[in-house]
Amino acid sequence: MEEKLLIFTMENRPLATCAGDQALFSSVYSILMQQLPREPMEWRRSYGRPPKMIHLEANFVQFKEELIPKEGNRALLTFPFLHIFWTDCCDTEVYKATAKDEITKWQNILKAYSNSDWLIVVVESDAKKKNKTNILPRTSIVDKIRNDFCNKQSDRCVVLTDPLKDSSRTQESWNAFFSKLRTLLLMSFTKNLGRFEDEMRTMREKRTEAGWSFCEYFMVQEELAFVFEMLQQFEDALVQYDELDALFTQYVVNYGAGDGANWLTSFCQPVQSWNGLILRKPIDMDKRELIQKNKATLLDLRSYLFSRQCTLLVFLQRPWEVAQRALELLHNCVQELKLLEVSVPVGALDCWVFLSCLEVLQRIEGCCDQAELENNYCHTVGLWSYATEKLKSLGYLCGLISENGPSSADLERTVDVLAGLGAERAETANSPQSPYKTLNEALSSVEAFEKHYLDLSHAAIEMYKTIGQIRSAQLLGKDLADFYMRKGQPQKAERYLQEALKTYQTEGWPLLITHTRKQLAVCQKQLQQTQNYLQTSSLLAGDDNLPETERVHFCQEILSLTKQPGSGQDERLLLGMEGFIQLKSLRFSPVCAMVHVGGLLDAELTVYSLMPLPVPLNQLSIHLNLTVSKDTSKRGTEISGRSRSANGIFLFPNEPIGHSFPRNKQPFIELYELYDRSPSDSSLNSSGIICKNMHLLLGRPDSSCSLEPSSGLAVEDAAYALRTSDILLKPGTNVIHFKTEAKEAGTYTLRQLCAFVGRVQFTLPHIYPIIQYEVYSQEPQLKVEPMTDSLLAGISQRVKFTIQTGHYTVKTGDTLQLSITDTLPILHSASSTASVYANNGDKVSECPLTIQSSGKLTSITLPLTPAYHQIEFQLPVICHLPSTLPTPPDSERPSTDFKTNRKAQEKTKLDVPCMTSIEQKISIDCPWSIYSTLISLTFNIPFTAKHLLLSSGPRKYLQVCVHNLSHLAFQLFDPQLVEVSDCSDLSFVSMNSLKQQHMYSKQATFFLWEFNWSREPGAALHCRFSVAFTPLPDQELGLMKPFTYEFKLDNFCTLYNVKAEIFPPLGAEMCKTGTLCNLEVSIVRLSELGEVDKDEALVECDGYCTTKLMYEVVDNSSNWAVCGKSSGVISMPVAARATHKVHMEVMPLFAGFLPFPDVRLFKYLPFQPSQCGQIDTDSWIENDNLSLDRNLDDQVDSSSLRSRGSTHSSGSSEHKGVPMPRLLPFSTGQVFNSSASMQILVIPSQDDHMLEVNVT
């Protein structure tokens, strides 16, 4: 037996036999055992398997012919992989006499068994060489051996020199020997192992043949696993057992499907022993022998197979995989016993599973420390839970879970269960907490069972909680609750049921919620928790997952308990409404959900009753929260209908019937609009959203409170509520009406819904979404607004009066007193009417409007109107145009020269003017107020006008432009222009041919007159333009006044005529580019001395008056180059027809018709210091290109002026900052340029070597 145990231990190594000199081998044995496994060898295997590095070890035994396996022997562990012959023969005679014969006999035995794995070792010793002088050299003996035995395999003979010495030569020989030994061992091992695998594979392929035995095949493949384990290739060894496991499992599955193998019948024998897994020794020889003899049961095979897998996994340092595989094994064995229809005594399987779980856990604890165990609860907690479950089953079986304890039948059953365990194993006999002792102790008494069961349950629950698997922990908690209920301890069971219910509600498991609530209801009923029991019963009565009979039972429980009288403080029972009814919709009448004080409000509530029976309600009430705004006189138009459709219906969200999910456990967020209005005119400054129950949402939840939805219910104050009584609530949809009369103004928010059934009050703590209705108390209001976007002055416009009566009732004789100005008359007629509208916008009546005017006071009699109605009427008004309009600023006055005037006209065309507005105030006295209401109306003048003075020599013309700025079209007629002072010497001759003109929106119309005077008018002229108008389509003139425009003209008579002429050079007929031409400027005085000439520039000498003028020739278009002086100062006689001519040269720069250069004329005023002797800085010319000499006043010739761009000795830099003469432009019309807009033809020069082309 010891030899057999020796074969199947983990200390086995490949066998190598030693023949020849045994004393010689014994001398080197220790060196062989130490040095052989030091160097790794690469093991290359067949079938594409990856190579591995292994350390070879061997057991060296004496050669015996019995060790050589016979044909068909598959035992690899006892197979000698290499045969070695040891000799130290160094004498030829001895070799021939004995050594050769021994080697020959040894090889003949090997050849008889067809074994070619051998090696001959010749040990050389220097000591023997010294003792024998006639010995041949070493090579002669080795050569003889190689010639006699190693003809084709010379490497099978190696030499070991002085193996016991410590020299380099000895070390080299040892290295060569070990290299050869490892190579031969590995070659032999690979060859024989491959042959064994081929035979095993052939055997597996015959598994479909009759007579094939799984047990026999099991022993063969396990032999291969032993070999891998012997080589410390634990992963490969584990693969062999996994393949056996998978093969057997597949056969069992096929058997369950009707395709069974004959050999499986041996595993279907009844179970007679259930002592659990054995993991405390590497090999369970008893069970292996049963498998070998084909007498093993299913549990025996599974136990042995798992024990071997467990051993290898421990060697691989994967203990957590042991736990995982063990849990799968235990569950699979239970199913396989059912598939094979194995007869199992009652309780036997539970014992086997329980013992196996504890055995695996103790095996893992034996190879891991406590820290590793705590960090890997996720792998072992399943075994703890499974052991707890099986111990609980054994407790029920043996009557240990009951209030009365086990009966005699239970005790007999306990004895039978324990009998199947047999005697305790020797390896666990000394362990105080072995699985065997634990099970025996647990089943020995009720107290011991409770202790072990609670210890296991609490340990498993804590592990589940540690790794975050709360659902599994709650499931074990429910088992604990069931245990306590059977023990008659409902107070301990309630906590576990509540925790489980909380988890199921959080994750939304309807069926689990229903089942747990049923258990909780039984528990609460036993504890006489009436309120909690009623709450749970209401949820179960409305639960569709329960059968109808059970729902009716719980509903009857509620109805019966509601009729029982209360005692003392427990008179009213407060329950949640989650399982009682569901809100569907709410509709207000009126649909706007706003009603004035004293008005009637109807609320139609649609609910769905979850009860299976009709329930009589004593009262149903909706509790309200009143919010009074700061400005109660305003009508709450900002209240928005949340979840409300166009017909004013509020819809409630659909909820799962009978189940309260996490969203219901927290208060609903209550959001309200916030509007910040200006206290002066009630205009909206800002708006926002506020949360009124933030303290509830942000509060920390109380973990100690009850987990049912009814916990923490608080009924709000019912000072404001909608109520209805005596309602029969039928199963399904019910429509309930609430009617109330609005008494107090404010915003009413629906907060809670309460239903009273006897002494039970069902409460919905938060109505969501937020629903509000408004009760308003409105002060009378008057609003005056135009019927168009803007009011236009000068024509009839309609104004709308709107009166919100609010709480005021308009009585007979109530009037509106309007105080208006003369410029804003009311154009009323006898056909004026006023309309009265109800609060909902429906028209009630239409009454004639009585209007009386007396001076600036207008009285409007109002029709009889009740409170909270609206009066509307329209009145035509006209705002007269003012007699004068603002004159244009100086920047818009016409300039002196023609081009500036033309640019001003272009700018006038581009710039669109804006309408001038007139603000009219109306003071209104209302009958409901002692204060006057001031209304402001803004009227826009539809027209704007501009004038332009035109000259043609001494003749003068005046152009007036009228621009229509409004969106209307007008008919203009009877344009007139008069002089305000009514001068008889001056008249205006109209150049307008049309008496009437259409003027459309945004269009301008022009009017022209010529001045006609008998004598020259004065320096200033005050004119008034007027034109009558009527809007299109034609409208009666009525009180409309014409549009007038007044303006002034200063110094408009022509004083000078300027004319320029250009002459070609002498001998040429036409001007050419690049050739100097003559420019002659003629300045002619047209009038005698007048008041306008009496200024600082006028010089009078002997009755002869002169004035100084400055001329300047400028070409802004760069067509001409002015050569020489381009400007100068002249002394001009102040007399009619006085003429002054200036000549200069100009050069045309381009060919074609070129306009003349511009000639400008200014008054030249000498410098005059101020009276205080200070310099008048306004008279300085600091940065002008015009250079003036100091003796300028004494000169009368134009040569005293330097032209622009000329370099004069007294340039502008000398005069910078020095007081200089002033230039004063002439007023509009005083200078007439008769050569303006004239052109002259310029031809190109003959030098055409360059062609310039401008492309735009």
VENQUI-V414015 format. One line per field, one symbol per residue. ss: DSSP state (@ for helix, = for strand, . for the rest). Layout:
# VENQUI-V414015
ss=???
This chain:
# VENQUI-V414015
ss=.@@@@@@......=======.@@@@@@@@@@@@@@.....===........===...=====..@@@............========....@@@@@@@@@@@@@@@@@@@@@.....=======.@@@@@@......@@@@@@@@@@@@....@@@=====......@@@@@@@@@@@@@@@@@@@@@@@@@@@@@@@@@@@@@@........@@@@@@@@@@@@@@@@@...@@@@@@@@@@@@@@@@@@@@@@@.....@@@@@@@................@@@@@@@@.....@@@@@@@@@@@@@@@@@@...@@@@@@@@@@@@@@@@@@@@@........@@@@@@@@@@@@@@@@@@@@..@@@@@@.@@@@@@@@@@@@@@@@@@@@@..........@@@@@@@@@@@@......@@@......@@@@@@@@...@@@@@@@@@@@@@@@@@@@@@...@@@@@@@@@@@@@@@@@...@@@@@@@@@@@@@@@@@@..@@@@@@@@@@@@@@@@@...@@@@@@@@@@@@......@@@@@@@@@@@@@@@@....@@@@.====....=========....===...==========.....=============................=....===..........@@@@.....=======......========..@@@@.......................=========..==========....============..=====.......=====....======....===..=========.....=....=====....===......=====.....======.=====..=====...=....==========..........@@@.....@@@@@@@@@@@@@......=========......==========.==========..==========....===========......=====.....====....==========......=============..........========.....========.......==...==========.....@@@....====..===========.....====...=======.....==========...====..========...........@@@=...........@@@...@@@...........@@@@...=..====.....===.....=====.............
